[in-house]
Amino acid sequence: CRDSDGELHKFGSRWRDADCNDCSCDRKGIGCCSSYATPVGYEEEKCVSIFNKETCTYKVVEKDDHSKECPVHGWVG
């Protein structure tokens, strides 16, 4: 299988791409899905979600003070 970056992968292989998707290759082709959950149900006027591409995770913090985390009531993904 050849991925969107042109890299070849063996049948039966699995990997995580640069966009934090978990991918696999079989004789039918490549399949990918999101490896992370997206926060929902937090106070959006006061807080902001920040995605860390190195860890493939979100953190929800106060807009005015990123050192203070906000409560999150649900995750989708």
All heavy atoms as a GROMACS GRO file, in nm:
protein
  601
    1CYS      N    1   0.085  -0.119   0.000
    1CYS     CA    2   0.000   0.000   0.000
    1CYS      C    3   0.089   0.124   0.000
    1CYS      O    4   0.187   0.129   0.072
    1CYS     CB    5  -0.087   0.003   0.124
    1CYS     SG    6  -0.199  -0.136   0.142
    2ARG      N    7   0.049   0.222  -0.076
    2ARG     CA    8   0.120   0.350  -0.078
    2ARG      C    9   0.032   0.455  -0.012
    2ARG      O   10  -0.082   0.476  -0.053
    2ARG     CB   11   0.153   0.390  -0.221
    2ARG     CG   12   0.242   0.512  -0.232
    2ARG     CD   13   0.277   0.547  -0.376
    2ARG     NE   14   0.340   0.438  -0.447
    2ARG     CZ   15   0.471   0.410  -0.450
    2ARG    NH1   16   0.553   0.486  -0.380
    2ARG    NH2   17   0.518   0.310  -0.518
    3ASP      N   18   0.085   0.522   0.093
    3ASP     CA   19   0.004   0.622   0.164
    3ASP      C   20   0.006   0.756   0.092
    3ASP      O   21   0.069   0.772  -0.013
    3ASP     CB   22   0.048   0.633   0.310
    3ASP     CG   23   0.187   0.688   0.330
    3ASP    OD1   24   0.242   0.754   0.238
    3ASP    OD2   25   0.244   0.668   0.439
    4SER      N   26  -0.062   0.856   0.150
    4SER     CA   27  -0.073   0.987   0.085
    4SER      C   28   0.060   1.061   0.074
    4SER      O   29   0.074   1.153  -0.006
    4SER     CB   30  -0.175   1.074   0.159
    4SER     OG   31  -0.135   1.092   0.293
    5ASP      N   32   0.159   1.020   0.153
    5ASP     CA   33   0.293   1.079   0.145
    5ASP      C   34   0.382   1.004   0.047
    5ASP      O   35   0.500   1.038   0.031
    5ASP     CB   36   0.359   1.080   0.283
    5ASP     CG   37   0.287   1.172   0.380
    5ASP    OD1   38   0.232   1.276   0.335
    5ASP    OD2   39   0.283   1.140   0.500
    6GLY      N   40   0.329   0.897  -0.014
    6GLY     CA   41   0.406   0.819  -0.109
    6GLY      C   42   0.487   0.707  -0.047
    6GLY      O   43   0.558   0.635  -0.116
    7GLU      N   44   0.474   0.688   0.085
    7GLU     CA   45   0.549   0.582   0.154
    7GLU      C   46   0.479   0.448   0.136
    7GLU      O   47   0.357   0.438   0.145
    7GLU     CB   48   0.559   0.616   0.302
    7GLU     CG   49   0.650   0.523   0.379
    7GLU     CD   50   0.666   0.566   0.524
    7GLU    OE1   51   0.650   0.686   0.554
    7GLU    OE2   52   0.696   0.478   0.607
    8LEU      N   53   0.559   0.344   0.113
    8LEU     CA   54   0.504   0.210   0.096
    8LEU      C   55   0.492   0.139   0.230
    8LEU      O   56   0.577   0.153   0.317
    8LEU     CB   57   0.595   0.127   0.004
    8LEU     CG   58   0.588   0.161  -0.144
    8LEU    CD1   59   0.696   0.082  -0.220
    8LEU    CD2   60   0.452   0.131  -0.200
    9HIS      N   61   0.383   0.061   0.245
    9HIS     CA   62   0.359  -0.016   0.366
    9HIS      C   63   0.324  -0.159   0.326
    9HIS      O   64   0.251  -0.181   0.229
    9HIS     CB   65   0.243   0.045   0.447
    9HIS     CG   66   0.270   0.185   0.492
    9HIS    ND1   67   0.335   0.213   0.610
    9HIS    CD2   68   0.242   0.304   0.435
    9HIS    CE1   69   0.344   0.344   0.624
    9HIS    NE2   70   0.289   0.401   0.519
   10LYS      N   71   0.372  -0.256   0.404
   10LYS     CA   72   0.345  -0.397   0.376
   10LYS      C   73   0.202  -0.433   0.415
   10LYS      O   74   0.145  -0.372   0.505
   10LYS     CB   75   0.441  -0.486   0.455
   10LYS     CG   76   0.584  -0.476   0.411
   10LYS     CD   77   0.671  -0.570   0.492
   10LYS     CE   78   0.815  -0.561   0.447
   10LYS     NZ   79   0.901  -0.654   0.519
   11PHE      N   80   0.146  -0.534   0.347
   11PHE     CA   81   0.015  -0.586   0.385
   11PHE      C   82   0.022  -0.633   0.530
   11PHE      O   83   0.119  -0.694   0.573
   11PHE     CB   84  -0.026  -0.702   0.297
   11PHE     CG   85  -0.055  -0.663   0.154
   11PHE    CD1   86  -0.002  -0.735   0.050
   11PHE    CD2   87  -0.136  -0.555   0.125
   11PHE    CE1   88  -0.028  -0.700  -0.082
   11PHE    CE2   89  -0.164  -0.519  -0.006
   11PHE     CZ   90  -0.110  -0.592  -0.110
   12GLY      N   91  -0.080  -0.601   0.608
   12GLY     CA   92  -0.084  -0.640   0.749
   12GLY      C   93  -0.017  -0.542   0.842
   12GLY      O   94  -0.017  -0.562   0.963
   13SER      N   95   0.040  -0.435   0.788
   13SER     CA   96   0.110  -0.339   0.874
   13SER      C   97   0.015  -0.234   0.929
   13SER      O   98  -0.094  -0.211   0.875
   13SER     CB   99   0.223  -0.270   0.796
   13SER     OG  100   0.171  -0.194   0.689
   14ARG      N  101   0.057  -0.172   1.040
   14ARG     CA  102  -0.020  -0.065   1.105
   14ARG      C  103   0.076   0.047   1.141
   14ARG      O  104   0.192   0.023   1.175
   14ARG     CB  105  -0.087  -0.116   1.233
   14ARG     CG  106  -0.190  -0.224   1.210
   14ARG     CD  107  -0.253  -0.270   1.342
   14ARG     NE  108  -0.354  -0.370   1.319
   14ARG     CZ  109  -0.480  -0.344   1.284
   14ARG    NH1  110  -0.519  -0.219   1.270
   14ARG    NH2  111  -0.567  -0.440   1.265
   15TRP      N  112   0.029   0.173   1.135
   15TRP     CA  113   0.112   0.287   1.168
   15TRP      C  114   0.023   0.406   1.202
   15TRP      O  115  -0.096   0.405   1.178
   15TRP     CB  116   0.206   0.322   1.052
   15TRP     CG  117   0.134   0.373   0.930
   15TRP    CD1  118   0.115   0.504   0.895
   15TRP    CD2  119   0.071   0.295   0.828
   15TRP    NE1  120   0.043   0.513   0.779
   15TRP    CE2  121   0.015   0.385   0.734
   15TRP    CE3  122   0.054   0.159   0.805
   15TRP    CZ2  123  -0.054   0.343   0.622
   15TRP    CZ3  124  -0.015   0.117   0.693
   15TRP    CH2  125  -0.068   0.208   0.602
   16ARG      N  126   0.085   0.508   1.262
   16ARG     CA  127   0.017   0.635   1.290
   16ARG      C  128   0.078   0.740   1.198
   16ARG      O  129   0.200   0.758   1.195
   16ARG     CB  130   0.034   0.675   1.436
   16ARG     CG  131  -0.038   0.807   1.468
   16ARG     CD  132  -0.051   0.831   1.615
   16ARG     NE  133  -0.153   0.740   1.670
   16ARG     CZ  134  -0.180   0.728   1.799
   16ARG    NH1  135  -0.114   0.799   1.888
   16ARG    NH2  136  -0.273   0.644   1.840
   17ASP      N  137  -0.007   0.812   1.124
   17ASP     CA  138   0.045   0.911   1.030
   17ASP      C  139   0.069   1.046   1.099
   17ASP      O  140   0.041   1.063   1.218
   17ASP     CB  141  -0.045   0.923   0.907
   17ASP     CG  142  -0.181   0.987   0.935
   17ASP    OD1  143  -0.201   1.044   1.043
   17ASP    OD2  144  -0.266   0.979   0.844
   18ALA      N  145   0.119   1.142   1.023
   18ALA     CA  146   0.155   1.273   1.077
   18ALA      C  147   0.033   1.352   1.124
   18ALA      O  148   0.047   1.448   1.202
   18ALA     CB  149   0.231   1.353   0.972
   19ASP      N  150  -0.087   1.314   1.079
   19ASP     CA  151  -0.209   1.381   1.120
   19ASP      C  152  -0.281   1.308   1.234
   19ASP      O  153  -0.400   1.330   1.257
   19ASP     CB  154  -0.303   1.396   1.001
   19ASP     CG  155  -0.246   1.488   0.894
   19ASP    OD1  156  -0.187   1.592   0.931
   19ASP    OD2  157  -0.258   1.456   0.775
   20CYS      N  158  -0.210   1.221   1.304
   20CYS     CA  159  -0.262   1.149   1.420
   20CYS      C  160  -0.375   1.051   1.384
   20CYS      O  161  -0.466   1.029   1.463
   20CYS     CB  162  -0.308   1.245   1.529
   20CYS     SG  163  -0.173   1.341   1.602
   21ASN      N  164  -0.368   0.993   1.266
   21ASN     CA  165  -0.461   0.888   1.227
   21ASN      C  166  -0.393   0.753   1.240
   21ASN      O  167  -0.275   0.739   1.205
   21ASN     CB  168  -0.506   0.907   1.081
   21ASN     CG  169  -0.586   1.031   1.062
   21ASN    OD1  170  -0.686   1.052   1.130
   21ASN    ND2  171  -0.545   1.116   0.970
   22ASP      N  172  -0.465   0.654   1.293
   22ASP     CA  173  -0.416   0.518   1.299
   22ASP      C  174  -0.455   0.450   1.168
   22ASP      O  175  -0.573   0.448   1.132
   22ASP     CB  176  -0.475   0.443   1.418
   22ASP     CG  177  -0.414   0.489   1.550
   22ASP    OD1  178  -0.299   0.536   1.548
   22ASP    OD2  179  -0.482   0.478   1.653
   23CYS      N  180  -0.356   0.395   1.098
   23CYS     CA  181  -0.379   0.339   0.966
   23CYS      C  182  -0.336   0.194   0.962
   23CYS      O  183  -0.253   0.149   1.040
   23CYS     CB  184  -0.300   0.417   0.860
   23CYS     SG  185  -0.343   0.593   0.853
   24SER      N  186  -0.393   0.122   0.866
   24SER     CA  187  -0.354  -0.017   0.842
   24SER      C  188  -0.363  -0.044   0.693
   24SER      O  189  -0.433   0.025   0.619
   24SER     CB  190  -0.444  -0.113   0.920
   24SER     OG  191  -0.577  -0.101   0.875
   25CYS      N  192  -0.291  -0.147   0.651
   25CYS     CA  193  -0.287  -0.184   0.511
   25CYS      C  194  -0.324  -0.331   0.497
   25CYS      O  195  -0.272  -0.415   0.570
   25CYS     CB  196  -0.146  -0.159   0.456
   25CYS     SG  197  -0.115  -0.231   0.294
   26ASP      N  198  -0.414  -0.360   0.403
   26ASP     CA  199  -0.442  -0.498   0.366
   26ASP      C  200  -0.459  -0.505   0.215
   26ASP      O  201  -0.440  -0.405   0.145
   26ASP     CB  202  -0.563  -0.554   0.442
   26ASP     CG  203  -0.692  -0.481   0.414
   26ASP    OD1  204  -0.707  -0.418   0.306
   26ASP    OD2  205  -0.782  -0.485   0.500
   27ARG      N  206  -0.496  -0.618   0.164
   27ARG     CA  207  -0.505  -0.635   0.018
   27ARG      C  208  -0.615  -0.550  -0.045
   27ARG      O  209  -0.615  -0.527  -0.165
   27ARG     CB  210  -0.524  -0.782  -0.017
   27ARG     CG  211  -0.402  -0.863   0.024
   27ARG     CD  212  -0.397  -0.997  -0.045
   27ARG     NE  213  -0.281  -1.072  -0.002
   27ARG     CZ  214  -0.160  -1.062  -0.054
   27ARG    NH1  215  -0.138  -0.978  -0.154
   27ARG    NH2  216  -0.060  -1.134  -0.008
   28LYS      N  217  -0.707  -0.499   0.036
   28LYS     CA  218  -0.813  -0.411  -0.015
   28LYS      C  219  -0.767  -0.265  -0.021
   28LYS      O  220  -0.833  -0.182  -0.081
   28LYS     CB  221  -0.937  -0.421   0.073
   28LYS     CG  222  -1.002  -0.558   0.069
   28LYS     CD  223  -1.122  -0.562   0.162
   28LYS     CE  224  -1.180  -0.702   0.168
   28LYS     NZ  225  -1.289  -0.710   0.265
   29GLY      N  226  -0.657  -0.232   0.048
   29GLY     CA  227  -0.605  -0.096   0.049
   29GLY      C  228  -0.575  -0.046   0.189
   29GLY      O  229  -0.560  -0.124   0.282
   30ILE      N  230  -0.569   0.085   0.201
   30ILE     CA  231  -0.537   0.150   0.328
   30ILE      C  232  -0.665   0.198   0.395
   30ILE      O  233  -0.754   0.252   0.329
   30ILE     CB  234  -0.443   0.270   0.307
   30ILE    CG1  235  -0.305   0.221   0.261
   30ILE    CG2  236  -0.429   0.352   0.434
   30ILE    CD1  237  -0.208   0.334   0.233
   31GLY      N  238  -0.674   0.179   0.525
   31GLY     CA  239  -0.783   0.232   0.605
   31GLY      C  240  -0.726   0.313   0.719
   31GLY      O  241  -0.631   0.270   0.783
   32CYS      N  242  -0.780   0.431   0.743
   32CYS     CA  243  -0.732   0.516   0.852
   32CYS      C  244  -0.850   0.571   0.931
   32CYS      O  245  -0.957   0.594   0.876
   32CYS     CB  246  -0.653   0.634   0.797
   32CYS     SG  247  -0.500   0.591   0.711
   33CYS      N  248  -0.827   0.591   1.061
   33CYS     CA  249  -0.927   0.657   1.145
   33CYS      C  250  -0.854   0.740   1.250
   33CYS      O  251  -0.738   0.716   1.279
   33CYS     CB  252  -1.023   0.556   1.208
   33CYS     SG  253  -0.944   0.439   1.318
   34SER      N  254  -0.925   0.834   1.305
   34SER     CA  255  -0.869   0.924   1.404
   34SER      C  256  -0.823   0.846   1.528
   34SER      O  257  -0.893   0.759   1.576
   34SER     CB  258  -0.976   1.026   1.443
   34SER     OG  259  -0.935   1.102   1.552
   35SER      N  260  -0.707   0.882   1.580
   35SER     CA  261  -0.654   0.816   1.699
   35SER      C  262  -0.687   0.891   1.828
   35SER      O  263  -0.652   0.846   1.936
   35SER     CB  264  -0.502   0.803   1.688
   35SER     OG  265  -0.441   0.932   1.693
   36TYR      N  266  -0.754   1.003   1.816
   36TYR     CA  267  -0.777   1.089   1.933
   36TYR      C  268  -0.925   1.120   1.950
   36TYR      O  269  -1.004   1.105   1.858
   36TYR     CB  270  -0.700   1.220   1.918
   36TYR     CG  271  -0.730   1.293   1.790
   36TYR    CD1  272  -0.834   1.384   1.783
   36TYR    CD2  273  -0.656   1.270   1.675
   36TYR    CE1  274  -0.864   1.450   1.666
   36TYR    CE2  275  -0.685   1.336   1.557
   36TYR     CZ  276  -0.788   1.426   1.553
   36TYR     OH  277  -0.818   1.490   1.436
   37ALA      N  278  -0.960   1.163   2.071
   37ALA     CA  279  -1.096   1.206   2.101
   37ALA      C  280  -1.098   1.359   2.106
   37ALA      O  281  -1.002   1.423   2.150
   37ALA     CB  282  -1.140   1.148   2.234
   38THR      N  283  -1.210   1.417   2.062
   38THR     CA  284  -1.227   1.562   2.060
   38THR      C  285  -1.317   1.603   2.177
   38THR      O  286  -1.422   1.543   2.198
   38THR     CB  287  -1.292   1.605   1.927
   38THR    OG1  288  -1.209   1.559   1.819
   38THR    CG2  289  -1.305   1.756   1.918
   39PRO      N  290  -1.275   1.704   2.252
   39PRO     CA  291  -1.355   1.746   2.368
   39PRO      C  292  -1.484   1.816   2.326
   39PRO      O  293  -1.486   1.894   2.231
   39PRO     CB  294  -1.262   1.842   2.442
   39PRO     CG  295  -1.170   1.895   2.338
   39PRO     CD  296  -1.154   1.785   2.238
   40VAL      N  297  -1.593   1.786   2.399
   40VAL     CA  298  -1.722   1.853   2.380
   40VAL      C  299  -1.782   1.879   2.518
   40VAL      O  300  -1.743   1.817   2.616
   40VAL     CB  301  -1.821   1.768   2.296
   40VAL    CG1  302  -1.773   1.753   2.154
   40VAL    CG2  303  -1.846   1.632   2.358
   41GLY      N  304  -1.874   1.971   2.526
   41GLY     CA  305  -1.941   1.995   2.654
   41GLY      C  306  -1.855   2.068   2.754
   41GLY      O  307  -1.860   2.038   2.873
   42TYR      N  308  -1.776   2.164   2.707
   42TYR     CA  309  -1.702   2.250   2.798
   42TYR      C  310  -1.745   2.395   2.773
   42TYR      O  311  -1.810   2.425   2.673
   42TYR     CB  312  -1.550   2.233   2.781
   42TYR     CG  313  -1.498   2.270   2.644
   42TYR    CD1  314  -1.455   2.399   2.616
   42TYR    CD2  315  -1.491   2.175   2.543
   42TYR    CE1  316  -1.408   2.433   2.491
   42TYR    CE2  317  -1.444   2.208   2.418
   42TYR     CZ  318  -1.402   2.337   2.392
   42TYR     OH  319  -1.355   2.371   2.268
   43GLU      N  320  -1.711   2.483   2.863
   43GLU     CA  321  -1.754   2.623   2.855
   43GLU      C  322  -1.673   2.696   2.747
   43GLU      O  323  -1.563   2.745   2.772
   43GLU     CB  324  -1.735   2.690   2.992
   43GLU     CG  325  -1.807   2.820   3.005
   43GLU     CD  326  -1.798   2.877   3.145
   43GLU    OE1  327  -1.793   2.800   3.242
   43GLU    OE2  328  -1.795   3.000   3.155
   44GLU      N  329  -1.730   2.703   2.626
   44GLU     CA  330  -1.656   2.755   2.511
   44GLU      C  331  -1.630   2.905   2.517
   44GLU      O  332  -1.536   2.953   2.454
   44GLU     CB  333  -1.728   2.718   2.382
   44GLU     CG  334  -1.725   2.568   2.356
   44GLU     CD  335  -1.785   2.529   2.221
   44GLU    OE1  336  -1.771   2.609   2.126
   44GLU    OE2  337  -1.844   2.421   2.213
   45GLU      N  338  -1.710   2.980   2.589
   45GLU     CA  339  -1.684   3.124   2.601
   45GLU      C  340  -1.561   3.152   2.686
   45GLU      O  341  -1.488   3.248   2.662
   45GLU     CB  342  -1.805   3.195   2.661
   45GLU     CG  343  -1.922   3.204   2.564
   45GLU     CD  344  -2.039   3.282   2.623
   45GLU    OE1  345  -2.017   3.367   2.712
   45GLU    OE2  346  -2.152   3.256   2.579
   46LYS      N  347  -1.538   3.068   2.785
   46LYS     CA  348  -1.427   3.088   2.878
   46LYS      C  349  -1.304   3.005   2.842
   46LYS      O  350  -1.191   3.043   2.875
   46LYS     CB  351  -1.474   3.050   3.020
   46LYS     CG  352  -1.371   3.067   3.127
   46LYS     CD  353  -1.426   3.025   3.263
   46LYS     CE  354  -1.321   3.034   3.371
   46LYS     NZ  355  -1.368   2.984   3.500
   47CYS      N  356  -1.326   2.893   2.772
   47CYS     CA  357  -1.218   2.797   2.750
   47CYS      C  358  -1.193   2.770   2.602
   47CYS      O  359  -1.277   2.797   2.518
   47CYS     CB  360  -1.252   2.665   2.820
   47CYS     SG  361  -1.285   2.685   2.996
   48VAL      N  362  -1.076   2.714   2.574
   48VAL     CA  363  -1.038   2.680   2.438
   48VAL      C  364  -0.971   2.542   2.439
   48VAL      O  365  -0.904   2.505   2.535
   48VAL     CB  366  -0.942   2.787   2.380
   48VAL    CG1  367  -0.813   2.796   2.458
   48VAL    CG2  368  -0.916   2.764   2.232
   49SER      N  369  -0.994   2.465   2.332
   49SER     CA  370  -0.927   2.335   2.321
   49SER      C  371  -0.803   2.352   2.235
   49SER      O  372  -0.806   2.419   2.131
   49SER     CB  373  -1.021   2.229   2.261
   49SER     OG  374  -1.055   2.264   2.129
   50ILE      N  375  -0.694   2.294   2.280
   50ILE     CA  376  -0.566   2.304   2.210
   50ILE      C  377  -0.519   2.163   2.178
   50ILE      O  378  -0.511   2.077   2.266
   50ILE     CB  379  -0.462   2.377   2.297
   50ILE    CG1  380  -0.510   2.519   2.328
   50ILE    CG2  381  -0.326   2.380   2.227
   50ILE    CD1  382  -0.424   2.594   2.427
   51PHE      N  383  -0.487   2.139   2.049
   51PHE     CA  384  -0.443   2.007   2.006
   51PHE      C  385  -0.291   2.000   2.007
   51PHE      O  386  -0.223   2.087   1.953
   51PHE     CB  387  -0.495   1.977   1.865
   51PHE     CG  388  -0.470   1.836   1.821
   51PHE    CD1  389  -0.539   1.731   1.878
   51PHE    CD2  390  -0.378   1.808   1.723
   51PHE    CE1  391  -0.517   1.600   1.839
   51PHE    CE2  392  -0.355   1.679   1.681
   51PHE     CZ  393  -0.424   1.575   1.739
   52ASN      N  394  -0.238   1.894   2.069
   52ASN     CA  395  -0.094   1.870   2.072
   52ASN      C  396  -0.064   1.761   1.968
   52ASN      O  397  -0.098   1.645   1.989
   52ASN     CB  398  -0.051   1.825   2.212
   52ASN     CG  399   0.098   1.801   2.222
   52ASN    OD1  400   0.164   1.765   2.126
   52ASN    ND2  401   0.151   1.821   2.341
   53LYS      N  402  -0.004   1.800   1.856
   53LYS     CA  403   0.022   1.707   1.747
   53LYS      C  404   0.129   1.603   1.782
   53LYS      O  405   0.134   1.496   1.723
   53LYS     CB  406   0.061   1.783   1.620
   53LYS     CG  407   0.027   1.710   1.494
   53LYS     CD  408   0.035   1.801   1.375
   53LYS     CE  409  -0.009   1.725   1.251
   53LYS     NZ  410  -0.005   1.808   1.133
   54GLU      N  411   0.213   1.633   1.880
   54GLU     CA  412   0.316   1.536   1.921
   54GLU      C  413   0.257   1.421   2.001
   54GLU      O  414   0.299   1.307   1.988
   54GLU     CB  415   0.425   1.605   2.003
   54GLU     CG  416   0.513   1.696   1.919
   54GLU     CD  417   0.624   1.759   2.000
   54GLU    OE1  418   0.659   1.707   2.109
   54GLU    OE2  419   0.678   1.861   1.953
   55THR      N  420   0.157   1.449   2.085
   55THR     CA  421   0.096   1.344   2.167
   55THR      C  422  -0.040   1.300   2.113
   55THR      O  423  -0.099   1.206   2.164
   55THR     CB  424   0.077   1.394   2.312
   55THR    OG1  425  -0.012   1.506   2.312
   55THR    CG2  426   0.209   1.430   2.376
   56CYS      N  427  -0.090   1.370   2.010
   56CYS     CA  428  -0.221   1.342   1.949
   56CYS      C  429  -0.333   1.350   2.052
   56CYS      O  430  -0.421   1.264   2.057
   56CYS     CB  431  -0.221   1.206   1.879
   56CYS     SG  432  -0.103   1.196   1.742
   57THR      N  433  -0.329   1.453   2.136
   57THR     CA  434  -0.430   1.472   2.239
   57THR      C  435  -0.472   1.619   2.245
   57THR      O  436  -0.398   1.709   2.206
   57THR     CB  437  -0.379   1.432   2.378
   57THR    OG1  438  -0.263   1.511   2.409
   57THR    CG2  439  -0.344   1.284   2.386
   58TYR      N  440  -0.594   1.640   2.297
   58TYR     CA  441  -0.644   1.775   2.323
   58TYR      C  442  -0.630   1.808   2.471
   58TYR      O  443  -0.638   1.719   2.556
   58TYR     CB  444  -0.793   1.785   2.289
   58TYR     CG  445  -0.823   1.814   2.145
   58TYR    CD1  446  -0.858   1.711   2.058
   58TYR    CD2  447  -0.818   1.944   2.095
   58TYR    CE1  448  -0.888   1.737   1.926
   58TYR    CE2  449  -0.847   1.971   1.963
   58TYR     CZ  450  -0.882   1.868   1.879
   58TYR     OH  451  -0.911   1.894   1.748
   59LYS      N  452  -0.612   1.935   2.498
   59LYS     CA  453  -0.615   1.988   2.634
   59LYS      C  454  -0.710   2.106   2.630
   59LYS      O  455  -0.708   2.185   2.535
   59LYS     CB  456  -0.475   2.033   2.675
   59LYS     CG  457  -0.462   2.074   2.819
   59LYS     CD  458  -0.316   2.103   2.852
   59LYS     CE  459  -0.300   2.128   3.000
   59LYS     NZ  460  -0.159   2.150   3.035
   60VAL      N  461  -0.799   2.118   2.729
   60VAL     CA  462  -0.893   2.229   2.734
   60VAL      C  463  -0.852   2.320   2.850
   60VAL      O  464  -0.844   2.275   2.964
   60VAL     CB  465  -1.038   2.179   2.750
   60VAL    CG1  466  -1.134   2.297   2.755
   60VAL    CG2  467  -1.075   2.085   2.636
   61VAL      N  468  -0.823   2.446   2.814
   61VAL     CA  469  -0.772   2.542   2.912
   61VAL      C  470  -0.848   2.673   2.902
   61VAL      O  471  -0.915   2.700   2.804
   61VAL     CB  472  -0.621   2.568   2.889
   61VAL    CG1  473  -0.538   2.444   2.916
   61VAL    CG2  474  -0.596   2.620   2.748
   62GLU      N  475  -0.834   2.755   3.006
   62GLU     CA  476  -0.894   2.887   3.004
   62GLU      C  477  -0.826   2.972   2.898
   62GLU      O  478  -0.704   2.968   2.882
   62GLU     CB  479  -0.882   2.955   3.141
   62GLU     CG  480  -0.968   2.891   3.247
   62GLU     CD  481  -0.965   2.967   3.379
   62GLU    OE1  482  -0.906   3.078   3.385
   62GLU    OE2  483  -1.023   2.916   3.477
   63LYS      N  484  -0.906   3.049   2.825
   63LYS     CA  485  -0.851   3.136   2.719
   63LYS      C  486  -0.752   3.237   2.774
   63LYS      O  487  -0.650   3.266   2.709
   63LYS     CB  488  -0.965   3.210   2.647
   63LYS     CG  489  -1.051   3.120   2.562
   63LYS     CD  490  -1.163   3.201   2.496
   63LYS     CE  491  -1.252   3.110   2.413
   63LYS     NZ  492  -1.363   3.184   2.350
   64ASP      N  493  -0.780   3.291   2.891
   64ASP     CA  494  -0.696   3.395   2.949
   64ASP      C  495  -0.576   3.341   3.027
   64ASP      O  496  -0.484   3.417   3.058
   64ASP     CB  497  -0.778   3.486   3.041
   64ASP     CG  498  -0.886   3.562   2.964
   64ASP    OD1  499  -0.868   3.584   2.842
   64ASP    OD2  500  -0.987   3.599   3.026
   65ASP      N  501  -0.579   3.213   3.061
   65ASP     CA  502  -0.470   3.154   3.141
   65ASP      C  503  -0.456   3.006   3.104
   65ASP      O  504  -0.525   2.921   3.159
   65ASP     CB  505  -0.500   3.170   3.290
   65ASP     CG  506  -0.384   3.124   3.376
   65ASP    OD1  507  -0.287   3.063   3.323
   65ASP    OD2  508  -0.390   3.148   3.499
   66HIS      N  509  -0.368   2.978   3.011
   66HIS     CA  510  -0.352   2.841   2.960
   66HIS      C  511  -0.298   2.744   3.066
   66HIS      O  512  -0.293   2.623   3.041
   66HIS     CB  513  -0.264   2.839   2.836
   66HIS     CG  514  -0.333   2.894   2.715
   66HIS    ND1  515  -0.280   2.883   2.589
   66HIS    CD2  516  -0.450   2.959   2.700
   66HIS    CE1  517  -0.362   2.939   2.502
   66HIS    NE2  518  -0.466   2.986   2.567
   67SER      N  519  -0.258   2.794   3.182
   67SER     CA  520  -0.211   2.703   3.287
   67SER      C  521  -0.328   2.643   3.366
   67SER      O  522  -0.310   2.549   3.443
   67SER     CB  523  -0.116   2.776   3.383
   67SER     OG  524  -0.188   2.871   3.460
   68LYS      N  525  -0.451   2.696   3.344
   68LYS     CA  526  -0.569   2.648   3.416
   68LYS      C  527  -0.655   2.562   3.323
   68LYS      O  528  -0.705   2.612   3.222
   68LYS     CB  529  -0.651   2.765   3.469
   68LYS     CG  530  -0.580   2.844   3.576
   68LYS     CD  531  -0.667   2.957   3.626
   68LYS     CE  532  -0.596   3.040   3.733
   68LYS     NZ  533  -0.678   3.154   3.776
   69GLU      N  534  -0.671   2.434   3.359
   69GLU     CA  535  -0.753   2.344   3.278
   69GLU      C  536  -0.901   2.365   3.309
   69GLU      O  537  -0.938   2.402   3.420
   69GLU     CB  538  -0.712   2.199   3.303
   69GLU     CG  539  -0.576   2.167   3.245
   69GLU     CD  540  -0.548   2.018   3.241
   69GLU    OE1  541  -0.638   1.940   3.204
   69GLU    OE2  542  -0.434   1.982   3.274
   70CYS      N  543  -0.984   2.338   3.209
   70CYS     CA  544  -1.129   2.349   3.223
   70CYS      C  545  -1.191   2.211   3.229
   70CYS      O  546  -1.140   2.116   3.166
   70CYS     CB  547  -1.188   2.423   3.103
   70CYS     SG  548  -1.134   2.594   3.086
   71PRO      N  549  -1.300   2.196   3.301
   71PRO     CA  550  -1.369   2.066   3.303
   71PRO      C  551  -1.431   2.036   3.167
   71PRO      O  552  -1.485   2.125   3.102
   71PRO     CB  553  -1.476   2.083   3.411
   71PRO     CG  554  -1.488   2.228   3.436
   71PRO     CD  555  -1.364   2.293   3.389
   72VAL      N  556  -1.421   1.910   3.125
   72VAL     CA  557  -1.479   1.864   3.000
   72VAL      C  558  -1.582   1.757   3.034
   72VAL      O  559  -1.552   1.663   3.107
   72VAL     CB  560  -1.370   1.807   2.906
   72VAL    CG1  561  -1.432   1.754   2.778
   72VAL    CG2  562  -1.266   1.914   2.874
   73HIS      N  563  -1.702   1.769   2.979
   73HIS     CA  564  -1.812   1.677   3.014
   73HIS      C  565  -1.830   1.563   2.915
   73HIS      O  566  -1.910   1.474   2.941
   73HIS     CB  567  -1.940   1.757   3.031
   73HIS     CG  568  -1.928   1.864   3.136
   73HIS    ND1  569  -1.917   1.834   3.270
   73HIS    CD2  570  -1.920   1.998   3.126
   73HIS    CE1  571  -1.904   1.947   3.339
   73HIS    NE2  572  -1.906   2.048   3.254
   74GLY      N  573  -1.755   1.567   2.803
   74GLY     CA  574  -1.767   1.458   2.707
   74GLY      C  575  -1.656   1.463   2.604
   74GLY      O  576  -1.592   1.566   2.583
   75TRP      N  577  -1.632   1.348   2.542
   75TRP     CA  578  -1.529   1.334   2.438
   75TRP      C  579  -1.589   1.257   2.322
   75TRP      O  580  -1.662   1.159   2.344
   75TRP     CB  581  -1.406   1.262   2.493
   75TRP     CG  582  -1.337   1.336   2.603
   75TRP    CD1  583  -1.368   1.334   2.735
   75TRP    CD2  584  -1.228   1.428   2.589
   75TRP    NE1  585  -1.284   1.418   2.805
   75TRP    CE2  586  -1.196   1.476   2.717
   75TRP    CE3  587  -1.153   1.473   2.480
   75TRP    CZ2  588  -1.093   1.565   2.740
   75TRP    CZ3  589  -1.050   1.561   2.503
   75TRP    CH2  590  -1.021   1.609   2.631
   76VAL      N  591  -1.559   1.297   2.199
   76VAL     CA  592  -1.609   1.231   2.079
   76VAL      C  593  -1.490   1.185   1.995
   76VAL      O  594  -1.394   1.258   1.977
   76VAL     CB  595  -1.696   1.328   1.995
   76VAL    CG1  596  -1.742   1.262   1.868
   76VAL    CG2  597  -1.812   1.380   2.076
   77GLY      N  598  -1.499   1.063   1.948
   77GLY     CA  599  -1.392   1.017   1.860
   77GLY      C  600  -1.365   0.872   1.869
   77GLY      O  601  -1.421   0.793   1.933
   0.00000   0.00000   0.00000
